[in-house]
Amino acid sequence: MEATPAVGVEAAYQHYWLKNLRSSAIYSYAAVNNTNLAAITTYNHATYTGTNLIWNPYGTLNVGAEFLYGWTMLQNGLKANAPRIQLSAKYSFVKTDPDR
C-alpha cells in the first residue's frame, strides 16, 4: 500500500448587504495524483462553487436561495457537472442577541 498524493483548497467569503441580508461565495478544488495502477474510472479532480442570498426577516427566521455548481473529472478524462438551485428556510428555537 502507498499513500496517494492529493491537494485540496477551499475559500469562502460572506458579505452583509444590510443587517438582515447577507450573501456568501464559496469555491473549492481537490485533486488526486493517481498512480498508473488506478482504474480509469478513479476520481482525478473536481471544482465546486456556490453563491447564496440569505434574508433574516424576523428574529431567528432565515430564508434564502443558493446556486451550486460542481464538476468532476475522472482518471480517463470523462467529465460531469451538476448545477443546482436550492431554497431553504431555518428557524432557531435558541434565541441569541447578535448585538451583544
N, C-alpha and C positions, 0 to 999 in steps of 0.2 A: 504494500500500500504506500501511496505517496500523496502528499498534500497537493492540491491544485491551486496555483496562484490565482487570486481574484482581487478585484478592486471595486469599491462602491463609494459613491459620493451622493450627498443629499443636501439640498438647501431650501429654505423656506423664508418667506417674508410676509409679515402681517401689517396692514395699514388701516388705521381708523380714519374713515372719511368724516364721520360725525361721532358723538359719544355713543350712539346706538346703532351705528352702521360700520361694518368692517369687511375687509377683503383679505384673502391670503393667496399667495402664489407659491407653488411647490414644484421642485424639479429633483429628479433622482436618476442616477445612472449606475449600472452594475455590469461588470464584465468578468468572464472567467477565461483563463488561458488554458484551454483543454489540451490534453496530450493527443498524439496521433492514434492512441488506442481507444479514445472516446467514440461512442456511437455517433453516427452522423445526425441523429435527432437530439443530441445533447444541447442543452442551453448554452449559448455563447455570450450574448449581451442584450441589454434592454434599457429603454428610457421610459420614464413615467413623469407626466406633468399634470398639473391641476391648478384651477383657479376657482374662487368662490366669492359669494357675496352673502353676508350674514346680517340679519336685521334683528335687533332686540327691541320689540315694540313695547314691552311692559315687563317689569320685574325680572324673573329668570326665564322668561319665554324667549327662545331664539328660533327664527325660521330662516331658511336660506336655500340657495341653489348653488350647484357646483358642476363644473365641466372638467372631466378627467380624460386624459389621452395617454395611452401607453402603447409601446410597440416592442417587439422582441425579435431576435434573430437566432436561429439555430446554427449548430456547427456546419450544417450542409448549405447554409446561405438562405434557407427559406425564411421569409419574414411574415409577421402577423401584427395587426394593430387592433386596438379596442377603444374607440371613442365612446364616452358615456356622459349622460346628464343625470344628476341626482338631485332630488328635492328632499329637504329634511325639516323637521320640527323637533325641538327639545325643550322640555320644561324640567327645571331642577327643583326638587322639593326642599333642598337645603338652601336657605336664604343667606346670601353674602352681600356685603356692602362694598362695592367697588371703589367708593370714595375714601375708605379708611386707609 
